Amino acid sequence: MRDSVLILQSKILRDTIIIDGDLAPSHQYKYSLISGSSTYSATAVTMDTTSHEFSWQYFEFGDQMHGSGGFSDVAIVNDTLAYAVGQIFGAKGFDGYDSTGKWISAANAARWDGTSWEQLYMSGDMNGTHLDISGITSVLAYQPNDIWFGVGQILRWNGVKGWFQQTYIEGYALKMYSDEMKNVYLVGTGGQIAYFDGISWKKEESNTTYSITDVIGSNGNVYAAASISNLGKGVILKRNAGQWSTLIEGDGVDLTQIFKPKLYGSTSSLWIDEKGALYAAGNFLYQYKFEKWNFFKSLPDNYPRENYSRDWGFIFSIRGNKSNDFWVAGELNTLLHFNGATWKQIGMPYDSNRDIKWRALFVRGNVCIAVGYRGWQPVAMVIHSR
């Protein structure tokens, strides 16, 4: 029983986990188990909600006249240092000659100093040879003097100069994850995965040819999301003792067959909360908890049905601080915050005709940065909690 409400009456013959949902935030409940003539009681307090009150700044970079640009990833080091990566045409650089006849390469990164953005062109050396690169596809940053930029290889930047590391993958490095820089995982196109143990890189087999768009970990558990989003197909992988295996697949299954055993549609991003629950976002938002998959029910219209509509688009990224303070971002200017009970669109309103796609999020403390593109022009939003 919960307080005076009977929530389950069943004959239990073995250890069983009972999940009680739809509870009020910041509330104490008394649970009682009645077995024969004996009663066992315990209390539980639910988490409080966080605030939906934020201040935000929206930024556009370059222009669309000189090429197709956009941001693909972002990393926050601290309150006064963050990097967004991609390709920026126009303004500071557009792959052309300036008035003095000097060739100016398109910027491939932007640095946030807590007040404004500075566009950058990152390059580096490999085996004594200087290499120029065009767009950067991913970024990993923990210290101001140790920034990792992903292309196909890794460009490590110490704040003054950069040098390349061979990762032995082919194609683009789409995302990186590290447990405080002790172990680094890199995922990319064509199902590519590489692992850095602090000394050298080695390639790992994913057993999929789908592009792997996200990798995340917590307490020794590492997961990756791979998909072909335009076909609504995907797979979530889990790493164990250096081997990757399929945790679950996604496909356009019949609505009556969801979770038997597949998810519906593809997933492009993953996140793990403070309790170890895994979230998977893409066509829908799922939660994997106590070894069971389900739709994240508080998100409005977060389940497939015939002829449905909703006020959010495909989710490209999910990141957060805790289970009562996380974000999802995606197409059609989808930028939603969950406070533990409700969802709220932050910044400009959702619009089914708006051409903003938020491709990546990073959350650190009271700062959230979203990056992507409007049309083919790089955009960023810096959000602070009030």
N, C-alpha and C positions, 0 to 999 in steps of 0.2 A: 504494500500500500504506500502511496505518497500522501502524506498528511492523512486525510480521511477518505481518500479516493482509491478505490481498487483499480490497479493498473494491470495486474496479471494474476490469473488463476490457472495454475498448471501443475502437473506432476513432473517434477524435475528429478532425474536419476543420475545426473553427472554435473560437473562444473559448468556453469552457464553464465554468459554475459547478458544482462538485460539492459537495453538502451531506452531511456525515457526522454522524449523530445517535447518540443513546443512549451518550454519552460520560460518563466519570466526572468529577465536579467537581474543580477544583484539581489537574489532572493534566497532565503534559507528554507529548505524542505526537509521534512522528517520522513524517512523510509522505514517501513517495517516489514519483516519477513515472518510469516506465521507458519509454523510447522508443527502439526499436532497440537499439543497443549503449550508449546513454547513460542515466545515472540522475541525476535532480535531486531533492534532498532539502531539507526545511524542517521546522522544529519549530513546534508550537502548544501553548499552555497554556490550558486551559479555566478559566472563572471559578469562584471558590470559592462555597460556599453562604453564606447569611446565617442568622441565628438565628430560631427559632420562639418564643423566650422573650419574652413580653410581659406587662406589667401592664395591667389595664383597669378602667375605671369605667363603669357603666351608669346612665343618668339618664332619668327620666320627667318630663314637663311637663304642667301643667294637669290636666284630667280629661275624661272622655267624657260627662259629664252635661249640659254646656252647649253642645255642638256638636261637629262633626267636624273635627278638626285633624290636623296632621302637619307634618313637616319635608320639604322638597323639595330643598334644596341646602345646601352648607357650604363655607366657605373659611377656610384657616388663613393668618394674616399672619405670626405668629411663635410661639414656644413659649408666650407669655402672652397671645395675642390671636387669637380665631377667632370667626366669625359663622355661625350656622345660621339658615335662613329658612324660613318657612311660615306657619302659623297656629296659635296656642295659645289654647284656650278654657279657662276656669276658672282657679283660683289667682289670678294677678295680674290677669287681664282676661278677661271673657266676654261682651262686647257687652251690658252691662247697667249699672244704676245701683248705686253703692256706698252705704254707710250714710249719707252726707251728701247724697245725691241727685245726685251727679256721675256723668255717663255715662263708663264705662270701656270703651274699645275693646279688642278681643282683641289680645293681643300678636302681632306678625308677625315677630319675630326674637329671637334669644338670643345673648348675647355671653359667650364663655369667656375668663377671665382667667388661666388656668393652674391654677386651683384650683376654681372654681365657675362656674356659669352665672347670668347675669342676664337676665331676660326684658325685652324692649323693644317699644315701639310706635314704628315709624318713619313719618314723614310729611315733607312738604316743600312748597316753593313753586314755582309755575309762572306766569311772567308777572305777578308781584305778587299772585297768589291762592294762599292756602294750601289744599292738597289733602290729604285723608285717604285712606288706602288700607286695604284689608283684608289679604289674604294676599300675601306676597312669594314669587315662584317661583324666583328664582335670585340668586346673589351672586358678585361678583368683587372680590378684595381683594389688593393688593400692599403698600400703605402704611397705617399706622394712621389717617392723616388723609385717605384717599382710598378710600372703599368704594363700590362700585357695586351697587345693589339693582335687580333686574329685576322688573317687574310686566308692563305692556305697554310702558310707557316706562321710562326709567332714572332712578332716584332716586340722585343722588350725595351722599354724606355725608362731611363733613370732620371728623367727630368732635364737632361742635357743632350744626350745622344741615344741612338737606338741601335740594336743589333738583332739579327734574325737567328731563330732556332729552327732546326729541321724537325718536323713532327711526323713525317712519313705518311701523311694523309694526302689524298688527291681531292681536288675541289675546294670548296669554301669552308672555312671554320665559322660555323653559325652561332656557337655559344660555348662558354667556358664556365666551369665551376671549380672552386677550390675550398677545402676545409682549412682556412687560415694559411694558405700557400704551402701546406705540407704535401698535399696531393692535388694535382690539377687534372681535370678531365676536359677534353675538347671534343665537341661533336660537330658534324657537318653534313654536307650533301652526300648523297649516295650511300647513306648508312655508315659513314666514316666515324670512328672513335679513336682517340689517342689518349694515352695516360702518361703523366709526368710524375716520377717518384721523388723529385727533388734533385736528381742527378741527370737523368736522360729520359727521352721520350720513347714510347713503344706503341705500336698499333695494336688495337684490340678488335676482335670480331663482334659485330653486332647481330649478325644473322638476319639483317634486313637491308634492302636497297632503298628504302624510303629515306628522304632527307630528315636528319635528326635536328630538331629546332630548339630543344631545350634540354638541360641537364641540371639536376639539383640533388642535394644530399643533406643528411642530418644523422648524427649518431652512428656513423659507419654505413648507413644505407644510402645508396646512390641510385637514382632513377633517371631515365631519359625518355623523351617523347619524340616519336617519328611519325610522319604522315605524308600523305598525298592529299592535301586539303581540297583540291578541286574535284576529287573523286570521293571525298568523304570517307577515306580509309586511313587507319592509323594503327600504331602499336605503342604500348608503354613497356619499356624494358627495365629490368632490375639487375644490378651488378652484385655478384656474390663470389668472393675469392678469385677475383680477376676475370670471371666469366659472366657474360650477359645473357639473360634469358627473357622470354616474353612473360610479362605479368598479366597483360590483358590486351586484346585487340579491339579495334573499332571499325565499324562498317555500317552501311545503310541497311541494317537488319529490319525485319518486320517489327512493328511497334510492340507486338505481343512477345517478342523474343529478346528484348533488351535485358542485359545482365545474364543471359542464358546461352553462352557465357560472355557475349560481346557487349561493348558500349555502342551507343548510336553515334555515328559520325567520327570525325577525326579530332585529335587533341594536339595542340601546338605548344602548350606551356604547362609546367608543373610547379608546385610549391608545397612545402611541408610546414605545418604550424608547430607551435611550441609543445604540443601534445603528441606529435608524431603522425598526425593524420595527413594523408597525401591528397592534394587537390589537383585535378586535371582539367584544363580549360581548352576549349576549341569551339565546336558547334554548340556545346553545352558545358556546364560546369558540374563536375563530378567530385565526390569525396570518397576516399578509400579509408575506412576506419574499422578496426577490429576484423580485418581481413574480409570486409564486405564493401562492395561498390554501391553507390546510390547517387541520385541527383542531389545537388545542394539545394534544398527545398526552399530556403528563404528568398532566393533570387527569383523575381517574378517571371512567369512563363518559361521556366527552365525545364521544360520537358517537351518532347516531340509529340505532335498530334496532327491531324488532318487540318489543312487550311488555317494554320495559326499565324499570329503576328505578335511582335514584341518590340519593346523600346530599347533594344541593344543588339549589337551585331556580333559577328564572329569574334571570338576572343583570341588575341595573339599573345597576351602576356598576363601572368598573375604573379604578384609579389606582395609581401606584407611584413608586419612586425609580429602580430599575434592573431589568433583566431577571431578576435573582436576588433581587428584593425588591419584589413588587407584590401587590395585593389585588383581590379581587372581592367584591361584596356584592349581595344580592338578597332574594327572597322566602323565607319559611319560615326566617328567621333565618340565611340563608346569609351567612357572613362568613369568607372563606378567605384565607390568606396563602400565597404561593409563595416559597420560599427559594432557588430555582435548581435544586432537585432534587425536592422533595416539597411537598405541600400540607397545611395544618393549619387546622381550624376554630378560631377564636379567640373567647373569651368563652363565652357559653352554647352548649350543643350544638345542632347542627342538629336540627330536629324537623318532620316533615311535617305536624304539626298545630299548630305554633306560628304565631301570627298576627303576627309581627314582619316588617315589610318594610323593609329598608335601601335607601333610594332614592338616596343619594349618598355618595361618599367623597371625602376630600381627604387627601393624604399629603405631608408636608413633613419631610424628615430622619427623626428617630426618633419622630415623632408622626403618628398616623393618627386621623382622626375620621370616624365613620360616623353618618348621621342617617336618620330615616325615621319610621315610626309603628307602634304596637302597637294593633291595632284601628283606632281613629281618635284615638289619643293620641300626641303627639309624643314621640320617644325619641332618645337620642344615646348613643354609646359613644366614650370617649376612650381611646386605646391608646398606650402608650409601650413602646418596646423597652428591654429590660433590659441 
